[in-house]
């Protein structure tokens, strides 16, 4: 069932990418005010 597993694998990879982007965005949003306070 290659035709069945391929779209599912693509959706899974897309979900992982979105999940990692959410983690990076949350990390940047948490670190950025601390970085600005340290610079200024």
N, C-alpha and C positions, 0 to 999 in steps of 0.2 A: 504493500500500500504506500508506494512512494508519493503518489499524488495526494494522499491524505496526510502524511506526516510532514510534508514540506511546508504547507501554509501554517500548520500548527507550530512548527519550529520557528518560522518567521515571526509569528505573533508572540511567541515566548521570548525571542531575542529582542523584539521591539519593547516588550514589557520590561525586560531587564535594563535596556537602555534608558527608558523613561524613569525607572526606579533609581538608577545611578544618577541621572540628571537631577532628580529631586533631592538626593542626598548631597550632591555637590552644591546645589542652589541653597539648601538649608545651611550647609557648612560655610559658604561664602557670606550668607546673610548673618551668620552668627559671628564670624571672624571680622567682617568688614568694619563694624563700629569700633571694635577693640583696636584694629589696626589704625583707624583714623584718629582715635584718641591718643595712641602712642606716637603717631607722627606729628600731630598738632598739639 
